[in-house]
Amino acid sequence: MSGLRISDLRLTIGRSEVLRGIDLEAPGGAITGLAGESGSGKTMTGLAVIGLQPAGSKVSGTIAFDDERDGVPNLLGLSPRAMNRLRGRRIAMVFQDPTASLQPMLSIGTQLTDHLRHHLHLDRRAAMQRAVELLERVRVPDPQAAVRRYPHQFSGGQLQRIAIAIAIACEPAVLIADEPTTALDVTVQAGILRLLRELTDDLGLAVLLVTHDLGVMSAVADTVAVMRTGEVVEHGTRYQVIREPQTDYAKELIAALPSTPPPGAGVEQDEVQP
């Protein structure tokens, strides 16, 4: 099954070593959580996987992409053109703030169909039909009308669903979700997490879920890697890391969790704004 294997990943910006030898596996059909405080390097790991690390940074190591269609022994060895063919097609990313990744002056339908026509070479009619199906899949209400609307006409939760629809449009093997629920209230968070779980199970996605919130990890992740200062300091199943942490740092993160349960498979249905 498709997935990622990261070995000895190092990233340096100037004199600062941001990633210090990351070893991590993200298998298909599972959610691999990457947790840690701000500045731990978790987001930079996701950016390195998709080839969006800061300009001028130096990256070494191996990011092996195992896929029946486009298996690559090391993504870091690809040319920019080859990486562009994979990015958005076989490896996709959902960012924390969907308003930053969606063009405010273009309709949702245009943004979805442009993506589909570029990567899959669909004609306009077929791309629009696929766009409606994708919005229905991620449970955006009234997808036929939603494709004609603009980003400002949707709630934050619905925008994140639309961003996920764009990310999965070309049936990627790997999805990197960078803090996808941070800006959402707890009820909407539950819906987004349940959606990620369903897509992982239904599509066999290898999901790398990046978050500082171990409560989110405890709701959906199959395995959890805890990062600190550019290194993975603990890695195991969700139960092992949450219930039986081995490092003092992981214990501190667990102790900081609120006593109320994390968002799980709760109610969703955030509404489209008129």
C-alpha positions as CSV (number, residue, x, y, z in Angstrom):
1,M,0.0,0.0,0.0
2,S,1.2,3.5,-0.8
3,G,2.9,5.6,1.8
4,L,6.0,7.6,2.9
5,R,9.2,6.5,4.5
6,I,11.4,9.4,5.9
7,S,15.0,8.6,6.8
8,D,17.6,10.9,8.4
9,L,15.8,14.0,7.1
10,R,17.8,17.1,7.8
11,L,17.0,20.7,6.9
12,T,19.2,23.7,7.6
13,I,18.4,27.4,7.1
14,G,21.5,29.5,7.3
15,R,23.3,28.3,10.4
16,S,20.2,26.9,12.0
17,E,19.6,23.2,11.8
18,V,15.8,23.0,11.8
19,L,15.4,19.2,11.3
20,R,18.0,16.9,12.8
21,G,17.7,13.5,11.3
22,I,14.0,12.7,11.2
23,D,13.0,9.0,10.8
24,L,9.3,8.4,10.3
25,E,6.9,6.2,8.4
26,A,3.4,7.1,7.2
27,P,1.7,4.0,5.7
28,G,-1.3,4.0,3.5
29,G,-4.7,3.6,5.1
30,A,-3.5,5.1,8.4
31,I,-3.2,8.6,10.0
32,T,0.3,9.3,11.3
33,G,0.3,12.1,13.8
34,L,3.2,14.5,14.1
35,A,3.0,16.5,17.4
36,G,5.1,19.0,19.2
37,E,5.2,22.6,20.4
38,S,5.7,25.6,18.0
39,G,9.1,25.6,16.5
40,S,9.6,21.8,17.0
41,G,10.0,21.3,13.2
42,K,6.7,19.4,12.6
43,T,5.4,21.8,9.9
44,M,8.8,22.0,8.3
45,T,8.8,18.2,8.0
46,G,5.5,18.4,6.1
47,L,6.8,21.2,3.8
48,A,9.9,19.2,3.0
49,V,7.9,16.2,2.0
50,I,5.9,18.2,-0.5
51,G,8.9,20.2,-1.7
52,L,7.8,23.6,-0.3
53,Q,10.7,24.2,2.2
54,P,12.0,27.8,2.4
55,A,14.1,29.1,-0.5
56,G,17.8,28.8,0.3
57,S,17.4,25.9,2.8
58,K,19.5,22.8,2.5
59,V,17.8,19.5,2.7
60,S,19.4,16.0,2.9
61,G,18.2,12.5,3.7
62,T,15.6,10.3,2.1
63,I,11.9,10.7,1.6
64,A,10.8,7.6,-0.2
65,F,7.4,7.6,-1.9
66,D,5.9,4.1,-2.3
67,D,3.1,4.1,-4.8
68,E,2.0,1.7,-7.5
69,R,1.8,4.5,-10.0
70,D,4.5,6.9,-9.2
71,G,6.9,5.2,-6.7
72,V,10.0,7.4,-6.1
73,P,13.0,6.2,-4.1
74,N,13.8,9.7,-2.9
75,L,11.6,12.8,-3.5
76,L,14.6,15.0,-2.6
77,G,16.4,13.8,-5.7
78,L,13.6,15.0,-8.1
79,S,13.9,18.0,-10.4
80,P,11.5,20.9,-9.7
81,R,9.5,19.9,-12.8
82,A,9.1,16.3,-11.7
83,M,8.1,17.4,-8.2
84,N,5.5,19.7,-9.7
85,R,3.9,16.7,-11.5
86,L,3.6,14.8,-8.2
87,R,2.6,17.8,-6.0
88,G,-1.2,18.1,-6.0
89,R,-1.5,14.9,-8.1
90,R,-0.1,12.1,-5.9
91,I,1.0,14.1,-2.8
92,A,-1.3,16.9,-1.5
93,M,-1.4,19.3,1.4
94,V,-4.1,21.0,3.4
95,F,-3.0,24.1,5.3
96,Q,-4.1,25.5,8.6
97,D,-5.9,28.6,7.1
98,P,-8.0,27.7,4.1
99,T,-8.5,31.4,3.3
100,A,-4.7,31.6,2.5
101,S,-4.9,28.8,0.0
102,L,-8.1,29.7,-1.7
103,Q,-8.3,32.6,-4.3
104,P,-10.9,35.0,-3.0
105,M,-11.7,36.3,-6.5
106,L,-12.4,32.9,-8.1
107,S,-15.5,30.8,-7.5
108,I,-15.1,27.4,-5.8
109,G,-16.0,25.6,-9.0
110,T,-13.3,27.4,-10.9
111,Q,-10.7,26.6,-8.3
112,L,-11.6,22.9,-8.3
113,T,-11.9,22.6,-12.0
114,D,-8.6,24.4,-12.8
115,H,-6.9,21.9,-10.5
116,L,-8.6,18.9,-12.2
117,R,-8.0,20.1,-15.7
118,H,-4.4,20.8,-15.1
119,H,-3.5,17.4,-13.5
120,L,-6.1,15.1,-15.1
121,H,-6.6,16.9,-18.4
122,L,-10.4,16.7,-18.1
123,D,-12.7,18.9,-20.3
124,R,-14.7,21.7,-18.6
125,R,-17.9,19.7,-18.3
126,A,-16.3,16.6,-16.8
127,A,-14.2,18.7,-14.4
128,M,-17.3,20.5,-13.2
129,Q,-19.2,17.2,-12.6
130,R,-16.2,15.9,-10.7
131,A,-16.1,19.1,-8.6
132,V,-19.7,18.7,-7.6
133,E,-19.1,15.1,-6.6
134,L,-16.1,16.1,-4.5
135,L,-18.0,18.7,-2.6
136,E,-20.8,16.2,-2.0
137,R,-18.2,13.7,-0.7
138,V,-16.8,16.2,1.8
139,R,-20.4,17.1,2.8
140,V,-20.5,20.7,1.7
141,P,-24.3,21.4,1.6
142,D,-25.9,21.9,-1.8
143,P,-22.8,21.3,-3.9
144,Q,-24.5,22.3,-7.2
145,A,-25.0,25.8,-5.8
146,A,-21.7,25.8,-3.9
147,V,-19.5,25.5,-7.0
148,R,-20.9,29.0,-8.1
149,R,-20.1,30.7,-4.8
150,Y,-17.0,32.4,-3.6
151,P,-14.8,31.7,-0.5
152,H,-16.2,34.6,1.5
153,Q,-19.7,33.0,1.3
154,F,-18.7,30.0,3.4
155,S,-17.9,29.4,7.1
156,G,-14.5,28.5,8.3
157,G,-15.4,24.8,8.6
158,Q,-16.9,24.6,5.1
159,L,-13.8,26.3,3.7
160,Q,-11.6,23.7,5.3
161,R,-13.9,21.0,3.7
162,I,-13.5,22.7,0.3
163,A,-9.7,22.8,0.8
164,I,-9.8,19.0,1.5
165,A,-11.9,18.5,-1.6
166,I,-9.3,20.2,-3.7
167,A,-6.5,18.2,-2.0
168,I,-8.1,14.9,-2.8
169,A,-9.5,15.8,-6.2
170,C,-6.8,14.0,-8.1
171,E,-6.8,10.9,-5.8
172,P,-3.5,11.4,-4.1
173,A,-1.7,8.6,-2.3
174,V,-0.4,11.0,0.5
175,L,-2.2,13.8,2.2
176,I,-0.4,16.2,4.6
177,A,-2.8,18.0,6.9
178,D,-1.0,20.9,8.7
179,E,-3.1,22.0,11.8
180,P,-6.3,21.6,9.8
181,T,-8.6,22.2,12.9
182,T,-6.7,24.9,14.8
183,A,-8.9,27.9,13.9
184,L,-12.2,26.0,14.2
185,D,-14.5,25.6,17.2
186,V,-14.7,22.2,18.9
187,T,-17.9,21.1,17.2
188,V,-16.6,21.9,13.7
189,Q,-13.3,20.3,14.6
190,A,-15.1,17.0,15.3
191,G,-16.6,17.0,11.8
192,I,-13.2,17.7,10.1
193,L,-11.5,15.0,12.1
194,R,-14.2,12.5,11.2
195,L,-14.0,13.4,7.6
196,L,-10.2,12.8,7.6
197,R,-10.7,9.5,9.2
198,E,-13.4,8.4,6.7
199,L,-11.2,9.5,3.7
200,T,-8.2,7.6,5.1
201,D,-10.3,4.4,5.5
202,D,-12.2,4.8,2.2
203,L,-9.4,5.9,-0.1
204,G,-6.4,4.2,1.6
205,L,-4.7,7.6,2.0
206,A,-1.4,7.9,3.9
207,V,-2.2,10.9,6.1
208,L,0.4,12.9,7.9
209,L,-1.5,14.9,10.5
210,V,0.6,17.8,11.9
211,T,-0.7,19.4,15.1
212,H,0.4,20.8,18.4
213,D,-2.8,19.4,20.0
214,L,-2.4,15.9,21.4
215,G,-6.1,15.9,22.1
216,V,-6.7,15.9,18.3
217,M,-4.1,13.1,18.0
218,S,-5.9,11.0,20.6
219,A,-9.1,11.3,18.5
220,V,-8.0,10.1,15.1
221,A,-4.3,9.2,14.8
222,D,-3.2,5.5,14.5
223,T,0.4,6.3,15.4
224,V,2.0,9.4,16.9
225,A,5.4,10.8,16.6
226,V,6.4,13.6,19.1
227,M,8.9,16.2,17.9
228,R,11.1,18.5,19.9
229,T,13.8,20.9,18.5
230,G,13.9,19.2,15.1
231,E,14.0,15.6,16.4
232,V,11.5,12.8,16.9
233,V,11.8,12.1,20.7
234,E,9.0,9.5,20.9
235,H,7.1,7.4,18.4
236,G,4.5,4.7,19.0
237,T,0.8,3.7,18.7
238,R,-1.7,6.3,19.9
239,Y,-2.3,4.3,23.0
240,Q,1.4,3.9,23.8
241,V,2.1,7.6,23.4
242,I,-1.0,9.0,25.1
243,R,-1.3,6.4,27.9
244,E,2.2,5.3,28.5
245,P,4.6,8.2,27.4
246,Q,8.2,7.3,27.8
247,T,9.9,10.7,27.7
248,D,9.5,13.6,30.1
249,Y,8.6,15.9,27.2
250,A,5.8,13.7,26.1
251,K,4.6,13.4,29.7
252,E,4.5,17.2,29.9
253,L,2.4,17.5,26.7
254,I,0.0,14.9,28.0
255,A,-0.3,16.6,31.4
256,A,-1.2,19.8,29.5
257,L,-4.3,18.2,27.9
258,P,-7.7,19.5,29.1
259,S,-9.7,17.1,31.2
260,T,-12.6,17.3,28.8
261,P,-12.7,14.7,26.0
262,P,-11.1,15.8,22.6
263,P,-13.3,16.3,19.6
264,G,-14.2,12.9,18.1
265,A,-17.0,11.8,15.8
266,G,-19.4,14.5,16.9
267,V,-21.9,16.7,15.2
268,E,-20.7,18.7,12.3
269,Q,-23.1,20.6,9.9
270,D,-21.5,24.1,9.9
271,E,-23.7,26.1,7.6
272,V,-23.0,27.9,4.3
273,Q,-23.4,31.6,4.8
274,P,-25.7,33.5,2.4
